[in-house]
Amino acid sequence: MPSFDIVSEVEMNEVRNAVENASRELTTRYDFRGVEASFELNDNKVKLEAEADMQLQQMRDILRGALIKRGIDVRVLDAGSINRTGKRHVQEMSFLQGIDSALAKKLVKKIKDSKIKVQASIQGEQLRVTGKKRDDLQQVMAMLRAEEQEQPLQFNNFRD
């Protein structure tokens, strides 16, 4: 039976390149001359440090621009709270990986309500969709692409 998986993944190599590009842009910007500000990538998180709240906002915009240039959807960013320690403002932004159970249940319900002859099952942080015809599976893909989701979805492991 043909099947495919619905996942939500972020290419961390592209994220690393985007953070490096954002750091380079930070060093060349006139408004950041003589200011201690930096981007730091650890695991699935980017740590932004600056001297003022306004600079932190500009750094978030720089990071979003760099991610967009590298082809990463900015909906995967989960901005944490801003911590102030003395003169330093620190914010950690993490990247959403996988589909959480609430979104998975919502997607399964949407697929079932569409009346397309396929079965959707939750398998950890991904969804497996199976059906008898490839056309039905492609119809599900088109339906999910057309609707705006909370986070970007990718379709892989398409098997006949």
MDAnalysis code that builds the backbone (N, CA, C; Angstrom):
import MDAnalysis as mda
import numpy as np

u = mda.Universe.empty(480, n_residues=160, atom_resindex=np.repeat(np.arange(160), 3), trajectory=True)
u.add_TopologyAttr("name", ["N", "CA", "C"] * 160)
u.add_TopologyAttr("resid", np.arange(1, 161))
u.add_TopologyAttr("resname", ["MET", "PRO", "SER", "PHE", "ASP", "ILE", "VAL", "SER", "GLU", "VAL", "GLU", "MET", "ASN", "GLU", "VAL", "ARG", "ASN", "ALA", "VAL", "GLU", "ASN", "ALA", "SER", "ARG", "GLU", "LEU", "THR", "THR", "ARG", "TYR", "ASP", "PHE", "ARG", "GLY", "VAL", "GLU", "ALA", "SER", "PHE", "GLU", "LEU", "ASN", "ASP", "ASN", "LYS", "VAL", "LYS", "LEU", "GLU", "ALA", "GLU", "ALA", "ASP", "MET", "GLN", "LEU", "GLN", "GLN", "MET", "ARG", "ASP", "ILE", "LEU", "ARG", "GLY", "ALA", "LEU", "ILE", "LYS", "ARG", "GLY", "ILE", "ASP", "VAL", "ARG", "VAL", "LEU", "ASP", "ALA", "GLY", "SER", "ILE", "ASN", "ARG", "THR", "GLY", "LYS", "ARG", "HIS", "VAL", "GLN", "GLU", "MET", "SER", "PHE", "LEU", "GLN", "GLY", "ILE", "ASP", "SER", "ALA", "LEU", "ALA", "LYS", "LYS", "LEU", "VAL", "LYS", "LYS", "ILE", "LYS", "ASP", "SER", "LYS", "ILE", "LYS", "VAL", "GLN", "ALA", "SER", "ILE", "GLN", "GLY", "GLU", "GLN", "LEU", "ARG", "VAL", "THR", "GLY", "LYS", "LYS", "ARG", "ASP", "ASP", "LEU", "GLN", "GLN", "VAL", "MET", "ALA", "MET", "LEU", "ARG", "ALA", "GLU", "GLU", "GLN", "GLU", "GLN", "PRO", "LEU", "GLN", "PHE", "ASN", "ASN", "PHE", "ARG", "ASP"])
u.atoms.positions = np.array([
    [0.834, -1.189, 0.000],
    [0.000, 0.000, 0.000],
    [0.875, 1.248, 0.000],
    [0.569, 2.196, -0.843],
    [1.333, 3.447, -0.865],
    [1.172, 4.220, 0.456],
    [2.243, 4.874, 0.865],
    [2.183, 5.668, 2.086],
    [3.216, 6.790, 2.037],
    [3.066, 7.741, 2.932],
    [4.071, 8.794, 3.122],
    [3.988, 9.286, 4.555],
    [5.026, 9.986, 4.995],
    [5.089, 10.520, 6.345],
    [4.977, 12.035, 6.304],
    [4.266, 12.593, 7.276],
    [4.200, 14.037, 7.456],
    [5.080, 14.359, 8.657],
    [6.084, 15.188, 8.451],
    [7.019, 15.550, 9.514],
    [7.194, 17.063, 9.547],
    [7.809, 17.536, 10.616],
    [8.184, 18.942, 10.715],
    [9.614, 18.963, 11.229],
    [10.558, 19.148, 10.319],
    [11.974, 19.105, 10.667],
    [12.662, 20.374, 10.191],
    [13.752, 20.696, 10.860],
    [14.560, 21.851, 10.495],
    [15.960, 21.349, 10.159],
    [16.483, 21.792, 9.029],
    [17.838, 21.426, 8.612],
    [18.825, 22.253, 9.441],
    [19.465, 21.620, 10.428],
    [20.319, 22.360, 11.360],
    [21.581, 22.914, 10.690],
    [22.036, 22.305, 9.607],
    [23.176, 22.879, 8.873],
    [22.810, 24.239, 8.299],
    [21.600, 24.347, 7.765],
    [21.132, 25.624, 7.233],
    [20.958, 26.644, 8.353],
    [20.500, 26.188, 9.517],
    [20.362, 27.086, 10.670],
    [21.734, 27.608, 11.078],
    [22.722, 26.721, 11.121],
    [24.083, 27.130, 11.483],
    [24.599, 28.186, 10.499],
    [24.376, 27.961, 9.206],
    [24.801, 28.933, 8.197],
    [24.065, 30.261, 8.376],
    [22.775, 30.207, 8.678],
    [22.001, 31.431, 8.870],
    [22.491, 32.211, 10.084],
    [22.833, 31.520, 11.171],
    [23.341, 32.188, 12.375],
    [24.700, 32.823, 12.087],
    [25.549, 32.133, 11.326],
    [26.851, 32.706, 10.957],
    [26.670, 33.943, 10.077],
    [25.729, 33.880, 9.134],
    [25.452, 35.046, 8.286],
    [24.925, 36.211, 9.113],
    [24.057, 35.919, 10.078],
    [23.517, 36.969, 10.948],
    [24.633, 37.587, 11.793],
    [25.558, 36.773, 12.266],
    [26.690, 37.293, 13.048],
    [27.563, 38.199, 12.200],
    [27.797, 37.809, 10.948],
    [28.587, 38.642, 10.046],
    [27.902, 39.973, 9.784],
    [26.590, 39.913, 9.578],
    [25.843, 41.143, 9.335],
    [25.881, 42.053, 10.561],
    [25.881, 41.455, 11.738],
    [25.933, 42.216, 12.981],
    [27.236, 43.018, 13.089],
    [28.337, 42.425, 12.639],
    [29.629, 43.121, 12.719],
    [29.732, 44.257, 11.715],
    [28.965, 44.208, 10.635],
    [29.064, 45.252, 9.611],
    [28.036, 46.367, 9.780],
    [27.058, 46.179, 10.651],
    [26.013, 47.202, 10.810],
    [26.527, 48.384, 11.610],
    [26.190, 49.563, 11.144],
    [26.638, 50.804, 11.781],
    [26.036, 50.971, 13.175],
    [24.781, 50.605, 13.338],
    [24.123, 50.793, 14.631],
    [24.599, 49.822, 15.712],
    [25.418, 48.834, 15.350],
    [25.980, 47.908, 16.327],
    [27.481, 48.116, 16.531],
    [28.031, 49.233, 16.036],
    [29.449, 49.534, 16.244],
    [29.690, 49.860, 17.713],
    [30.680, 49.232, 18.313],
    [31.019, 49.493, 19.700],
    [30.028, 48.905, 20.698],
    [29.144, 48.043, 20.243],
    [28.133, 47.435, 21.106],
    [28.472, 45.954, 21.259],
    [28.358, 45.450, 22.478],
    [28.576, 44.023, 22.693],
    [27.272, 43.287, 22.409],
    [27.206, 42.665, 21.252],
    [26.027, 41.899, 20.857],
    [26.512, 40.654, 20.120],
    [25.823, 39.529, 20.335],
    [26.284, 38.295, 19.694],
    [25.147, 37.293, 19.534],
    [25.347, 36.393, 18.564],
    [24.497, 35.228, 18.352],
    [25.324, 34.013, 18.749],
    [24.698, 33.045, 19.397],
    [25.404, 31.821, 19.770],
    [24.475, 30.638, 19.568],
    [24.914, 29.648, 18.783],
    [24.097, 28.465, 18.485],
    [24.552, 27.304, 19.348],
    [23.628, 26.733, 20.126],
    [23.870, 25.541, 20.933],
    [22.731, 24.572, 20.718],
    [23.040, 23.366, 20.255],
    [22.033, 22.336, 19.991],
    [20.903, 22.889, 19.120],
    [19.691, 22.986, 19.664],
    [18.545, 23.489, 18.898],
    [18.160, 24.893, 19.317],
    [19.087, 25.633, 19.923],
    [18.757, 26.962, 20.424],
    [19.772, 27.993, 19.959],
    [19.273, 29.209, 19.698],
    [20.130, 30.337, 19.377],
    [19.994, 31.333, 20.518],
    [21.132, 31.711, 21.071],
    [21.135, 32.664, 22.181],
    [21.517, 34.030, 21.645],
    [20.653, 35.019, 21.876],
    [20.892, 36.391, 21.444],
    [21.251, 37.221, 22.667],
    [22.366, 37.949, 22.597],
    [22.791, 38.819, 23.693],
    [23.020, 40.213, 23.154],
    [22.523, 41.215, 23.896],
    [22.719, 42.607, 23.506],
    [22.665, 43.481, 24.755],
    [22.984, 44.754, 24.570],
    [22.996, 45.689, 25.692],
    [21.634, 46.321, 25.933],
    [20.774, 46.368, 24.927],
    [19.472, 47.015, 25.078],
    [18.379, 46.161, 24.446],
    [17.160, 46.391, 24.903],
    [16.008, 45.650, 24.395],
    [15.775, 45.939, 22.914],
    [15.990, 47.194, 22.507],
    [15.804, 47.581, 21.114],
    [16.795, 46.836, 20.200],
    [18.022, 46.687, 20.673],
    [19.028, 45.965, 19.889],
    [18.660, 44.491, 19.762],
    [18.072, 43.928, 20.819],
    [17.629, 42.541, 20.771],
    [16.538, 42.361, 19.712],
    [15.633, 43.322, 19.613],
    [14.580, 43.290, 18.586],
    [15.194, 43.331, 17.184],
    [16.195, 44.189, 16.988],
    [16.865, 44.268, 15.693],
    [17.599, 42.968, 15.385],
    [18.180, 42.340, 16.398],
    [18.873, 41.071, 16.190],
    [17.893, 39.968, 15.791],
    [16.694, 39.977, 16.385],
    [15.679, 38.997, 15.984],
    [15.310, 39.182, 14.519],
    [15.182, 40.433, 14.087],
    [14.869, 40.706, 12.683],
    [16.001, 40.253, 11.767],
    [17.247, 40.489, 12.182],
    [18.405, 40.048, 11.391],
    [18.402, 38.523, 11.266],
    [18.151, 37.825, 12.376],
    [18.126, 36.361, 12.364],
    [17.003, 35.845, 11.466],
    [15.820, 36.441, 11.570],
    [14.705, 36.007, 10.718],
    [15.037, 36.194, 9.244],
    [15.645, 37.336, 8.914],
    [16.043, 37.585, 7.530],
    [17.048, 36.567, 7.028],
    [18.022, 36.218, 7.877],
    [19.027, 35.229, 7.490],
    [18.393, 33.851, 7.312],
    [17.440, 33.500, 8.173],
    [16.760, 32.204, 8.036],
    [15.952, 32.145, 6.753],
    [15.273, 33.239, 6.426],
    [14.473, 33.274, 5.196],
    [15.369, 33.128, 3.975],
    [16.529, 33.798, 3.988],
    [17.464, 33.688, 2.860],
    [17.970, 32.264, 2.687],
    [18.079, 31.508, 3.786],
    [18.546, 30.122, 3.714],
    [17.398, 29.148, 3.449],
    [16.177, 29.664, 3.258],
    [15.046, 28.793, 2.919],
    [14.399, 28.116, 4.108],
    [14.543, 28.677, 5.307],
    [13.941, 28.099, 6.507],
    [12.727, 28.934, 6.883],
    [11.614, 28.263, 7.098],
    [10.380, 28.939, 7.489],
    [10.533, 29.472, 8.919],
    [10.225, 30.738, 9.138],
    [10.426, 31.341, 10.460],
    [9.359, 30.904, 11.467],
    [8.352, 30.156, 11.035],
    [7.363, 29.644, 11.982],
    [7.954, 28.586, 12.898],
    [9.137, 28.066, 12.566],
    [9.775, 27.073, 13.427],
    [10.451, 27.716, 14.634],
    [10.584, 29.040, 14.636],
    [11.213, 29.737, 15.757],
    [10.249, 29.844, 16.931],
    [10.749, 29.515, 18.100],
    [9.980, 29.667, 19.333],
    [10.778, 30.591, 20.241],
    [10.331, 31.836, 20.332],
    [11.067, 32.844, 21.099],
    [10.797, 32.677, 22.586],
    [11.874, 32.605, 23.353],
    [11.758, 32.521, 24.807],
    [11.646, 33.912, 25.413],
    [11.571, 33.965, 26.718],
    [11.447, 35.257, 27.393],
    [12.812, 35.956, 27.444],
    [12.767, 37.270, 27.618],
    [13.987, 38.073, 27.672],
    [14.446, 38.153, 29.123],
    [15.698, 37.768, 29.361],
    [16.289, 37.837, 30.703],
    [17.230, 39.021, 30.753],
    [17.109, 39.815, 31.811],
    [17.980, 40.970, 31.988],
    [18.921, 40.711, 33.154],
    [20.216, 40.761, 32.887],
    [21.207, 40.617, 33.942],
    [22.151, 41.803, 33.847],
    [21.956, 42.766, 34.696],
    [22.781, 43.968, 34.663],
    [22.537, 44.734, 33.379],
    [23.606, 44.921, 32.605],
    [23.486, 45.642, 31.335],
    [23.127, 44.719, 30.173],
    [23.141, 43.410, 30.404],
    [22.940, 42.443, 29.328],
    [21.470, 42.028, 29.210],
    [21.006, 41.929, 27.988],
    [19.681, 41.391, 27.677],
    [19.923, 40.098, 26.899],
    [19.359, 38.999, 27.375],
    [19.582, 37.690, 26.759],
    [18.233, 37.063, 26.414],
    [18.154, 36.500, 25.216],
    [16.954, 35.774, 24.800],
    [17.375, 34.516, 24.070],
    [16.726, 33.413, 24.406],
    [16.982, 32.158, 23.706],
    [15.814, 31.866, 22.776],
    [16.156, 31.519, 21.544],
    [15.140, 31.144, 20.557],
    [15.408, 29.693, 20.168],
    [14.403, 28.846, 20.323],
    [14.564, 27.438, 19.978],
    [13.824, 27.137, 18.683],
    [14.157, 25.992, 18.107],
    [13.555, 25.569, 16.842],
    [12.642, 24.383, 17.095],
    [11.414, 24.489, 16.625],
    [10.442, 23.416, 16.807],
    [10.794, 22.249, 15.890],
    [10.956, 21.086, 16.481],
    [11.246, 19.867, 15.726],
    [10.133, 18.869, 16.022],
    [9.605, 18.230, 15.015],
    [8.566, 17.230, 15.207],
    [7.188, 17.859, 15.342],
    [6.188, 17.029, 15.251],
    [4.793, 17.464, 15.355],
    [4.304, 17.078, 16.744],
    [3.844, 18.056, 17.519],
    [3.338, 17.741, 18.852],
    [1.979, 17.051, 18.742],
    [1.542, 16.436, 19.823],
    [0.344, 15.589, 19.762],
    [-0.922, 16.383, 19.432],
    [-1.020, 17.627, 19.907],
    [-2.223, 18.423, 19.625],
    [-2.352, 18.709, 18.131],
    [-1.244, 19.112, 17.494],
    [-1.270, 19.372, 16.057],
    [-1.492, 18.082, 15.279],
    [-0.899, 16.981, 15.741],
    [-1.074, 15.693, 15.063],
    [-2.538, 15.270, 15.077],
    [-3.194, 15.417, 16.230],
    [-4.617, 15.051, 16.314],
    [-5.461, 15.934, 15.404],
    [-5.108, 17.217, 15.347],
    [-5.839, 18.157, 14.491],
    [-5.678, 17.772, 13.011],
    [-4.461, 17.380, 12.617],
    [-4.212, 16.974, 11.227],
    [-4.947, 15.684, 10.887],
    [-4.938, 14.718, 11.811],
    [-5.651, 13.456, 11.574],
    [-7.145, 13.732, 11.398],
    [-7.698, 14.594, 12.247],
    [-9.121, 14.941, 12.136],
    [-9.408, 15.619, 10.798],
    [-8.521, 16.512, 10.380],
    [-8.700, 17.222, 9.112],
    [-8.668, 16.243, 7.939],
    [-7.767, 15.277, 7.996],
    [-7.662, 14.279, 6.927],
    [-8.915, 13.406, 6.890],
    [-9.404, 12.988, 8.059],
    [-10.618, 12.160, 8.111],
    [-11.843, 12.933, 7.647],
    [-11.926, 14.221, 8.010],
    [-13.070, 15.040, 7.607],
    [-13.089, 15.317, 6.107],
    [-11.954, 15.176, 5.449],
    [-11.887, 15.456, 4.015],
    [-12.545, 14.358, 3.179],
    [-12.831, 13.211, 3.796],
    [-13.487, 12.076, 3.129],
    [-12.632, 11.451, 2.023],
    [-11.338, 11.712, 2.031],
    [-10.432, 11.043, 1.095],
    [-10.154, 9.654, 1.669],
    [-10.106, 8.662, 0.813],
    [-9.978, 7.288, 1.281],
    [-8.535, 6.949, 1.649],
    [-8.111, 7.493, 2.790],
    [-6.783, 7.217, 3.338],
    [-6.915, 7.048, 4.849],
    [-5.879, 6.442, 5.444],
    [-5.820, 6.307, 6.892],
    [-4.607, 7.091, 7.389],
    [-4.786, 7.840, 8.470],
    [-3.692, 8.599, 9.064],
    [-3.478, 8.093, 10.481],
    [-2.229, 7.848, 10.824],
    [-1.922, 7.383, 12.177],
    [-0.736, 8.165, 12.727],
    [-0.783, 8.420, 14.023],
    [0.282, 9.163, 14.694],
    [1.360, 8.171, 15.114],
    [2.599, 8.469, 14.727],
    [3.729, 7.617, 15.097],
    [4.813, 8.500, 15.702],
    [4.730, 8.702, 16.989],
    [5.705, 9.555, 17.666],
    [5.497, 11.008, 17.284],
    [6.514, 11.604, 16.686],
    [6.437, 13.008, 16.290],
    [6.176, 13.178, 14.799],
    [5.577, 12.156, 14.186],
    [5.232, 12.246, 12.771],
    [3.921, 11.533, 12.515],
    [3.363, 11.762, 11.340],
    [2.120, 11.115, 10.938],
    [2.397, 10.226, 9.740],
    [1.803, 9.048, 9.719],
    [1.902, 8.156, 8.567],
    [0.539, 8.115, 7.907],
    [0.513, 8.402, 6.609],
    [-0.731, 8.383, 5.847],
    [-0.620, 7.261, 4.819],
    [-1.579, 6.352, 4.832],
    [-1.586, 5.241, 3.874],
    [-2.914, 5.225, 3.132],
    [-2.866, 4.737, 1.902],
    [-4.072, 4.638, 1.081],
    [-3.841, 3.655, -0.045],
    [-4.900, 3.327, -0.763],
    [-4.786, 2.366, -1.857],
    [-4.257, 3.005, -3.125],
    [-4.538, 4.304, -3.314],
    [-4.153, 4.968, -4.559],
    [-3.178, 6.113, -4.277],
    [-2.217, 6.259, -5.165],
    [-1.267, 7.373, -5.062],
    [-1.980, 8.711, -5.208],
    [-3.002, 8.748, -6.047],
    [-3.740, 9.992, -6.270],
    [-4.386, 10.495, -4.982],
    [-4.896, 9.563, -4.168],
    [-5.493, 9.956, -2.886],
    [-4.442, 10.580, -1.969],
    [-3.251, 9.978, -1.946],
    [-2.174, 10.511, -1.106],
    [-1.746, 11.898, -1.588],
    [-1.658, 12.055, -2.894],
    [-1.282, 13.359, -3.439],
    [-2.366, 14.402, -3.172],
    [-3.603, 13.965, -3.121],
    [-4.714, 14.855, -2.808],
    [-4.607, 15.349, -1.357],
    [-4.212, 14.456, -0.446],
    [-4.013, 14.838, 0.961],
    [-2.873, 15.846, 1.069],
    [-1.782, 15.587, 0.352],
    [-0.647, 16.518, 0.370],
    [-1.068, 17.903, -0.111],
    [-1.806, 17.941, -1.213],
    [-2.254, 19.222, -1.764],
    [-3.172, 19.950, -0.787],
    [-4.047, 19.207, -0.132],
    [-4.966, 19.818, 0.834],
    [-4.194, 20.440, 2.005],
    [-3.207, 19.716, 2.534],
    [-2.441, 20.224, 3.672],
    [-1.535, 21.389, 3.275],
    [-1.026, 21.369, 2.039],
    [-0.194, 22.489, 1.570],
    [-1.030, 23.759, 1.406],
    [-2.271, 23.591, 0.973],
    [-3.138, 24.736, 0.704],
    [-3.542, 25.467, 1.979],
    [-3.655, 24.731, 3.078],
    [-4.074, 25.337, 4.339],
    [-2.861, 25.796, 5.132],
    [-2.987, 26.923, 5.786],
    [-1.909, 27.466, 6.610],
    [-1.868, 26.698, 7.932],
    [-0.730, 26.090, 8.224],
    [-0.568, 25.324, 9.457],
    [0.217, 26.149, 10.484],
    [0.208, 25.689, 11.730],
    [0.933, 26.378, 12.798],
    [2.441, 26.302, 12.611],
    [2.899, 25.228, 12.012],
    [4.317, 25.074, 11.731],
    [4.460, 24.418, 10.362],
    [5.592, 24.609, 9.709],
    [5.756, 24.052, 8.358],
    [5.810, 22.524, 8.376],
    [5.219, 21.925, 7.374],
    [5.176, 20.470, 7.267],
    [5.951, 20.017, 6.035],
    [6.640, 18.893, 6.155],
    [7.299, 18.273, 5.018],
    [6.721, 16.866, 4.831],
    [6.747, 16.440, 3.590],
    [6.228, 15.109, 3.261],
    [7.400, 14.293, 2.737],
    [7.689, 13.169, 3.392],
    [8.787, 12.336, 2.910],
    [8.437, 10.850, 3.045],
    [9.369, 10.010, 2.621],
    [9.192, 8.554, 2.597],
    [7.979, 8.134, 1.779],
    [7.784, 8.776, 0.637],
    [6.667, 8.417, -0.239],
    [6.987, 7.062, -0.857],
    [6.163, 6.060, -0.528],
    [6.412, 4.685, -1.002],
    [5.208, 4.167, -1.744],
    [5.494, 3.346, -2.743],
    [4.412, 2.671, -3.482],
    [4.177, 1.287, -2.952],
])
